[in-house]
Amino acid sequence: MNSLFAKILVWFWCTLAITVVGSAFISALSVNQNSSDRQSPAARLVTFQLEEARSAYETGGRPALQAFLENLRRIYDAQGVLTDENGRDLLTGQDRSALLRRARLRLPYRYFGIGGATMARAADDGRYWFFFLVPRAHVGAWFLAPEHLFVIAAAVLLCYWLAFHLTSPVRALQKAVERFGQGDLGARVGSARRDELGQLARTFDRMAERIATLLAAERRLLLDISHELRSPLARLGVAVELARTGENPEAALDRIQKESDRLNALVGQLLQVTRAEGDPNSLRRDPLRLDELVQQLVDDSRIEASARGCALTYEKRQPVTVEGDPELLRRAVENVLRNAIRYSPAATAVEVTLSRHNGRAVVEVRDRGPGVPEEALPRLFDAFYRVESDRNRMSGGIGLGLSIARRAIELHKGAIRARNAMPGLDVEIELPVKSA
């Protein structure tokens, strides 16, 4: 019996059956077995029958005794036997000494057997013994009434329901685990129970969601990194070959250095993505003046903006303090800002504003570039996503900056959105303000 459902059902059913049958058996014994107690109802009944049988025999002889015993059989559907002190049947003369010896042994529950029930009582003067023999048509019928059978049937149904209630979530969890193990990463239990089994199912769902996310990120990372590394590695191979055979090794070495730096930046940003997707519980929660952080990033980016022929403007309305990891937040805002500078046309300005609204800090970065097609906006913050799939690397981007920004902001319970500002792209970062 390997099924938990069958084990629970049989266990509870046997327990209740033993309880019901045992209670009925004990109730029957309490009525019949203690014949030595003259105050018990059974003992009083047998004593009364003894006195009546003795009176009938002494006053009317065998005919009167026979008439009394016939009435006894008709009323109780049982046999009565009156004997002398030696066990001789006074009606038939039959030897009933075996009944007498059994009565004198005083064994526990001696009046109960499979064939029938026997109760005995001796006269006070010892001259007579009366035996009351109750036949049984079926074993157990003497202590199991139809009501007991109804209780047992109801117990079986209740036990079945209880076993089903306890094992159904286990079976659902087993099926979900089996599907998940076979590669169905979308397998979930979806239990609404509030007990320990429901908590176990929800724990599995969270674990499965986490594993599915990690596996999907790993697969995406392997595909994207293989694509992103192929071009710089190919250029490195060409540069190495030129350095060996070309007439200008310095230019080839500069190209090798440039491609190496690009690969190093790629690996660093990939590590940043991995760190952002790691354990959220390890995230630092330090108070941080967001207005000062944005001001510092704007000042650091002015040289890059000037090199591209554009300007930076920064407007803040009031000091804002948030709580989080300073390095992650710095990288998030910096990536958005540098992305805006990268795609801003010459002689335009990148506008940076910081405001506070409904307990949330809002950083807006707007450029005056060509914007993004509406169908590309939902994927703008995906890793390695580029609006123009066939773009060269003139911009220096690899499609990770905005993805890092989104993950960092979401780890801080914030949100990042992008919309076309006509002209340009407006990126909005929203973070919860630290309470006083």
C-alpha positions as CSV (number, residue, x, y, z in Angstrom):
1,M,0.0,0.0,0.0
2,N,2.1,2.9,-1.3
3,S,-0.6,5.4,-1.8
4,L,-0.8,8.1,0.9
5,F,-4.6,8.5,0.1
6,A,-5.2,4.8,0.8
7,K,-3.1,4.8,4.0
8,I,-5.0,7.8,5.4
9,L,-8.4,6.4,4.4
10,V,-7.7,2.9,5.8
11,W,-6.1,4.3,9.0
12,F,-9.0,6.6,9.9
13,W,-11.6,4.1,8.9
14,C,-10.1,1.3,11.0
15,T,-9.7,3.7,13.9
16,L,-13.4,4.7,13.8
17,A,-14.6,1.2,13.1
18,I,-12.7,-0.1,16.2
19,T,-14.1,2.8,18.2
20,V,-17.7,2.1,17.2
21,V,-17.5,-1.7,17.5
22,G,-15.6,-1.5,20.7
23,S,-18.1,1.0,22.2
24,A,-21.0,-1.3,21.2
25,F,-19.2,-4.3,22.6
26,I,-18.4,-2.7,25.9
27,S,-22.0,-1.5,26.2
28,A,-23.3,-5.0,25.6
29,L,-20.8,-6.4,28.2
30,S,-21.9,-3.8,30.7
31,V,-25.4,-5.1,30.5
32,N,-24.7,-8.9,30.5
33,Q,-21.3,-9.9,31.8
34,N,-21.5,-8.8,35.4
35,S,-24.0,-11.3,36.6
36,S,-22.4,-11.5,40.0
37,D,-23.7,-8.0,40.6
38,R,-27.2,-8.6,41.9
39,Q,-28.1,-5.0,41.3
40,S,-27.4,-5.0,37.6
41,P,-30.5,-5.2,35.3
42,A,-29.4,-8.5,33.7
43,A,-28.8,-10.1,37.2
44,R,-32.2,-8.9,38.4
45,L,-33.9,-10.4,35.3
46,V,-32.3,-13.8,35.7
47,T,-33.1,-13.8,39.4
48,F,-36.7,-13.0,38.7
49,Q,-36.8,-15.8,36.1
50,L,-35.3,-18.2,38.7
51,E,-37.9,-17.4,41.3
52,E,-40.7,-17.8,38.8
53,A,-39.4,-21.1,37.4
54,R,-38.9,-22.4,41.0
55,S,-42.4,-21.3,42.0
56,A,-43.9,-23.0,38.9
57,Y,-42.0,-26.2,39.5
58,E,-42.8,-26.4,43.3
59,T,-46.5,-25.6,42.9
60,G,-47.4,-27.3,39.6
61,G,-44.5,-29.7,38.9
62,R,-43.1,-30.3,35.4
63,P,-46.3,-29.2,33.5
64,A,-46.2,-25.8,35.2
65,L,-42.5,-25.5,34.7
66,Q,-42.9,-26.4,31.0
67,A,-45.6,-23.8,30.6
68,F,-43.4,-21.1,32.2
69,L,-40.4,-22.0,30.0
70,E,-42.6,-22.0,26.9
71,N,-43.8,-18.5,27.7
72,L,-40.2,-17.5,28.3
73,R,-39.2,-18.8,24.9
74,R,-42.1,-17.0,23.2
75,I,-41.5,-13.7,24.8
76,Y,-37.6,-13.5,24.9
77,D,-36.9,-16.0,22.0
78,A,-34.5,-17.7,24.4
79,Q,-34.3,-20.9,26.3
80,G,-34.6,-21.3,30.1
81,V,-33.2,-24.3,32.0
82,L,-33.9,-25.1,35.7
83,T,-31.6,-27.7,37.3
84,D,-31.0,-29.0,40.8
85,E,-27.8,-28.4,42.7
86,N,-26.1,-31.2,40.7
87,G,-27.0,-29.8,37.3
88,R,-29.8,-32.3,36.4
89,D,-32.5,-30.7,34.2
90,L,-35.7,-30.7,36.2
91,L,-37.9,-30.7,33.1
92,T,-36.2,-33.2,30.8
93,G,-33.9,-35.0,33.3
94,Q,-30.9,-34.2,31.0
95,D,-27.5,-33.7,32.5
96,R,-26.6,-30.0,32.5
97,S,-23.6,-30.3,34.7
98,A,-21.4,-28.7,32.0
99,L,-23.4,-25.5,32.4
100,L,-23.0,-25.7,36.1
101,R,-19.3,-26.2,36.0
102,R,-18.9,-23.3,33.6
103,A,-21.0,-21.0,35.8
104,R,-18.9,-21.9,38.9
105,L,-15.6,-21.1,37.1
106,R,-16.4,-17.4,37.1
107,L,-14.3,-16.7,34.0
108,P,-14.3,-13.2,32.6
109,Y,-17.0,-12.8,29.9
110,R,-17.9,-16.5,30.4
111,Y,-21.5,-15.8,29.4
112,F,-20.5,-14.8,25.8
113,G,-19.5,-17.1,23.0
114,I,-20.0,-17.3,19.2
115,G,-22.8,-19.8,19.6
116,G,-24.9,-17.9,22.1
117,A,-25.1,-16.1,25.4
118,T,-25.6,-17.9,28.7
119,M,-26.4,-16.3,32.0
120,A,-26.8,-18.3,35.3
121,R,-28.2,-17.7,38.7
122,A,-28.2,-19.9,41.8
123,A,-31.0,-19.9,44.4
124,D,-30.2,-18.5,47.8
125,D,-30.5,-21.9,49.4
126,G,-28.4,-23.6,46.7
127,R,-31.1,-26.1,45.7
128,Y,-31.7,-24.7,42.2
129,W,-29.8,-23.2,39.3
130,F,-31.4,-21.3,36.5
131,F,-29.7,-20.9,33.1
132,F,-30.9,-18.3,30.5
133,L,-29.7,-19.3,27.0
134,V,-29.9,-16.6,24.3
135,P,-29.2,-17.9,20.8
136,R,-27.6,-15.7,18.1
137,A,-28.4,-16.1,14.5
138,H,-25.3,-14.0,13.4
139,V,-22.0,-13.3,15.0
140,G,-21.9,-9.7,16.2
141,A,-25.7,-9.2,16.0
142,W,-25.9,-9.2,19.8
143,F,-24.0,-6.0,20.1
144,L,-24.2,-4.3,16.6
145,A,-27.4,-2.6,15.8
146,P,-28.4,-1.0,12.5
147,E,-27.6,2.4,14.0
148,H,-24.0,1.3,14.5
149,L,-23.7,0.2,10.8
150,F,-25.1,3.6,9.8
151,V,-22.4,5.4,11.9
152,I,-19.7,3.2,10.4
153,A,-20.9,4.0,6.8
154,A,-21.0,7.8,7.7
155,A,-17.4,7.4,9.1
156,V,-16.2,5.8,5.9
157,L,-17.6,8.7,3.8
158,L,-16.0,11.3,6.2
159,C,-12.7,9.5,6.1
160,Y,-12.8,9.4,2.3
161,W,-13.4,13.1,2.2
162,L,-10.7,13.8,4.7
163,A,-8.1,11.6,2.8
164,F,-9.1,13.3,-0.4
165,H,-8.8,16.8,1.2
166,L,-5.4,16.0,2.5
167,T,-3.9,14.3,-0.5
168,S,-5.4,16.2,-3.4
169,P,-2.9,19.2,-3.0
170,V,-0.1,16.7,-2.7
171,R,-1.1,15.0,-6.0
172,A,-1.4,18.4,-7.7
173,L,2.1,19.3,-6.4
174,Q,3.5,16.0,-7.6
175,K,2.1,16.6,-11.1
176,A,3.5,20.1,-11.2
177,V,6.9,18.9,-10.0
178,E,6.9,16.1,-12.6
179,R,5.9,18.5,-15.4
180,F,8.6,21.0,-14.3
181,G,11.2,18.3,-14.2
182,Q,10.3,17.3,-17.7
183,G,11.0,20.8,-19.0
184,D,7.7,22.6,-18.7
185,L,9.0,25.7,-16.9
186,G,5.5,27.1,-16.8
187,A,4.1,24.4,-14.6
188,R,2.6,25.8,-11.4
189,V,0.3,24.5,-8.6
190,G,-1.7,27.6,-8.1
191,S,-3.1,26.5,-4.8
192,A,-5.5,28.8,-2.9
193,R,-5.4,26.8,0.4
194,R,-4.3,28.6,3.5
195,D,-2.9,25.7,5.4
196,E,0.6,24.2,5.4
197,L,0.0,22.3,2.2
198,G,-1.1,25.5,0.5
199,Q,2.1,27.2,1.8
200,L,4.2,24.4,0.4
201,A,2.5,24.7,-3.0
202,R,3.1,28.5,-3.1
203,T,6.7,28.0,-2.1
204,F,7.1,25.6,-5.0
205,D,5.5,28.2,-7.3
206,R,7.9,30.9,-6.2
207,M,10.8,28.5,-6.6
208,A,9.7,27.5,-10.0
209,E,9.2,31.1,-11.0
210,R,12.7,32.0,-9.9
211,I,14.2,29.0,-11.6
212,A,12.4,29.8,-14.8
213,T,13.5,33.4,-14.7
214,L,17.1,32.4,-14.1
215,L,17.1,29.8,-16.9
216,A,15.4,32.2,-19.3
217,A,18.0,34.9,-18.5
218,E,20.8,32.4,-18.9
219,R,19.6,31.2,-22.3
220,R,19.0,34.8,-23.4
221,L,22.4,35.8,-22.1
222,L,24.2,32.9,-23.9
223,L,22.5,33.8,-27.2
224,D,23.1,37.5,-26.9
225,I,26.6,37.4,-25.6
226,S,27.6,34.9,-28.4
227,H,26.2,37.5,-30.9
228,E,27.8,40.5,-29.2
229,L,31.2,39.0,-28.8
230,R,31.5,37.7,-32.3
231,S,32.0,41.1,-34.0
232,P,34.7,42.5,-31.6
233,L,36.5,39.2,-31.6
234,A,36.5,39.1,-35.4
235,R,37.9,42.7,-35.5
236,L,40.5,41.7,-32.9
237,G,41.6,38.8,-35.2
238,V,41.9,41.2,-38.2
239,A,43.8,43.7,-36.1
240,V,46.2,41.1,-34.8
241,E,46.8,39.9,-38.4
242,L,47.4,43.5,-39.5
243,A,49.8,44.0,-36.6
244,R,51.8,41.0,-37.8
245,T,51.9,41.8,-41.5
246,G,50.9,45.5,-41.9
247,E,53.1,48.5,-42.4
248,N,51.5,50.5,-39.5
249,P,51.6,48.3,-36.4
250,E,50.8,51.2,-34.1
251,A,47.4,51.7,-35.7
252,A,46.7,48.0,-35.4
253,L,47.7,48.0,-31.8
254,D,45.5,51.0,-31.1
255,R,42.6,49.1,-32.8
256,I,43.4,46.0,-30.6
257,Q,43.4,48.2,-27.5
258,K,40.0,49.7,-28.5
259,E,38.4,46.4,-29.1
260,S,39.8,45.0,-25.9
261,D,38.4,48.0,-23.9
262,R,35.1,47.4,-25.6
263,L,35.1,43.7,-24.6
264,N,36.0,44.7,-21.1
265,A,33.1,47.1,-20.9
266,L,30.8,44.5,-22.3
267,V,31.9,42.0,-19.6
268,G,31.5,44.6,-16.9
269,Q,28.0,45.5,-17.9
270,L,27.1,41.8,-18.1
271,L,28.3,41.4,-14.6
272,Q,26.2,44.4,-13.6
273,V,23.1,42.8,-15.1
274,T,23.8,39.6,-13.2
275,R,24.2,41.4,-10.0
276,A,20.9,43.2,-10.5
277,E,19.2,39.9,-11.1
278,G,20.7,38.3,-8.0
279,D,19.4,38.1,-4.5
280,P,17.3,41.2,-3.7
281,N,17.8,40.7,0.0
282,S,21.5,41.6,-0.4
283,L,20.6,45.0,-1.7
284,R,22.0,47.9,0.3
285,R,19.5,50.3,1.9
286,D,21.4,53.5,2.5
287,P,19.9,57.0,2.6
288,L,20.9,58.9,-0.5
289,R,20.3,62.5,-1.6
290,L,19.0,61.9,-5.1
291,D,19.2,65.6,-6.1
292,E,23.0,65.7,-5.3
293,L,23.5,62.4,-7.2
294,V,21.8,63.7,-10.3
295,Q,23.7,67.0,-10.1
296,Q,27.0,65.1,-9.9
297,L,26.2,62.9,-12.9
298,V,25.1,66.0,-14.9
299,D,28.4,67.7,-14.1
300,D,30.4,64.6,-15.0
301,S,28.6,64.3,-18.4
302,R,29.0,67.8,-19.6
303,I,32.3,67.1,-21.3
304,E,30.8,64.2,-23.2
305,A,27.8,66.3,-24.2
306,S,30.1,69.1,-25.3
307,A,32.1,66.7,-27.5
308,R,28.8,65.7,-29.3
309,G,27.8,69.4,-29.7
310,C,24.9,69.3,-27.3
311,A,24.2,70.9,-23.9
312,L,22.9,69.7,-20.5
313,T,20.3,71.5,-18.4
314,Y,19.3,70.4,-14.9
315,E,16.3,71.7,-13.0
316,K,15.5,70.6,-9.4
317,R,12.7,71.9,-7.3
318,Q,13.6,70.7,-3.8
319,P,16.0,68.3,-2.0
320,V,14.9,64.6,-2.3
321,T,16.2,61.7,-0.2
322,V,15.7,58.1,-1.3
323,E,16.9,54.8,0.2
324,G,18.9,52.2,-1.7
325,D,22.2,51.1,-3.2
326,P,24.2,54.2,-4.3
327,E,26.2,52.4,-6.9
328,L,23.2,50.8,-8.6
329,L,21.2,54.0,-8.6
330,R,24.2,55.9,-10.0
331,R,24.6,53.4,-12.8
332,A,20.8,53.5,-13.6
333,V,20.6,57.3,-13.9
334,E,24.0,57.5,-15.7
335,N,23.0,55.0,-18.3
336,V,19.8,56.9,-19.1
337,L,21.6,60.2,-19.2
338,R,24.4,58.9,-21.4
339,N,21.9,57.2,-23.7
340,A,20.1,60.5,-24.2
341,I,23.5,62.3,-24.9
342,R,24.4,59.6,-27.4
343,Y,21.3,60.1,-29.6
344,S,21.0,63.9,-29.2
345,P,21.6,65.9,-32.4
346,A,24.1,68.7,-32.3
347,A,23.1,72.1,-31.1
348,T,20.3,70.6,-28.9
349,A,19.9,70.3,-25.2
350,V,19.3,67.3,-23.0
351,E,16.9,68.4,-20.3
352,V,17.1,66.7,-16.8
353,T,14.5,67.5,-14.1
354,L,14.0,66.3,-10.6
355,S,10.6,66.6,-8.9
356,R,8.6,65.1,-6.1
357,H,5.0,63.9,-6.5
358,N,2.8,61.9,-4.1
359,G,5.7,60.6,-2.1
360,R,7.7,59.6,-5.2
361,A,10.8,61.1,-6.6
362,V,10.7,61.6,-10.4
363,V,13.7,62.1,-12.6
364,E,13.0,63.0,-16.2
365,V,15.6,62.9,-19.0
366,R,14.6,64.2,-22.4
367,D,16.6,64.5,-25.5
368,R,15.8,66.0,-28.9
369,G,16.7,63.1,-31.0
370,P,14.6,61.0,-33.5
371,G,12.8,59.2,-30.8
372,V,11.8,55.5,-30.9
373,P,9.1,53.8,-33.0
374,E,6.0,53.2,-30.9
375,E,6.2,49.4,-31.4
376,A,9.7,49.4,-30.0
377,L,8.9,51.2,-26.8
378,P,7.8,48.1,-24.8
379,R,11.2,46.4,-25.6
380,L,13.4,49.4,-25.1
381,F,14.6,48.2,-21.7
382,D,15.3,44.6,-22.7
383,A,18.9,43.5,-22.6
384,F,20.8,43.7,-25.9
385,Y,17.7,45.2,-27.7
386,R,18.5,47.7,-30.3
387,V,15.9,49.7,-32.2
388,E,17.9,49.3,-35.4
389,S,19.1,45.7,-35.6
390,D,21.6,46.3,-38.4
391,R,23.2,49.4,-36.8
392,N,27.0,49.5,-36.6
393,R,28.8,50.2,-33.4
394,M,29.5,53.9,-34.2
395,S,27.5,54.9,-31.1
396,G,29.5,52.5,-28.9
397,G,26.4,51.0,-27.4
398,I,25.7,47.3,-26.9
399,G,22.1,47.5,-25.8
400,L,22.7,46.9,-22.0
401,G,22.5,50.4,-20.5
402,L,18.7,50.8,-20.3
403,S,18.3,47.2,-19.3
404,I,20.7,47.7,-16.3
405,A,18.7,50.9,-15.4
406,R,15.4,49.1,-15.4
407,R,16.6,46.3,-13.2
408,A,18.3,48.6,-10.8
409,I,15.2,50.8,-10.5
410,E,12.8,47.8,-10.1
411,L,15.1,46.4,-7.3
412,H,14.4,49.7,-5.4
413,K,10.6,49.4,-5.8
414,G,10.6,52.0,-8.5
415,A,9.6,52.2,-12.2
416,I,11.1,53.4,-15.4
417,R,9.1,54.4,-18.5
418,A,9.8,55.9,-21.9
419,R,7.7,57.8,-24.3
420,N,8.1,59.8,-27.4
421,A,8.2,63.5,-26.7
422,M,7.8,64.7,-30.3
423,P,10.7,65.4,-30.9
424,G,12.9,63.2,-28.8
425,L,12.6,60.6,-26.2
426,D,11.5,61.2,-22.6
427,V,12.6,58.7,-20.0
428,E,11.0,58.9,-16.6
429,I,12.5,57.3,-13.5
430,E,10.3,57.0,-10.4
431,L,11.6,56.1,-6.9
432,P,9.9,56.0,-3.5
433,V,11.0,58.8,-1.3
434,K,12.5,57.9,2.1
435,S,10.1,58.7,4.9
436,A,11.3,61.2,7.6
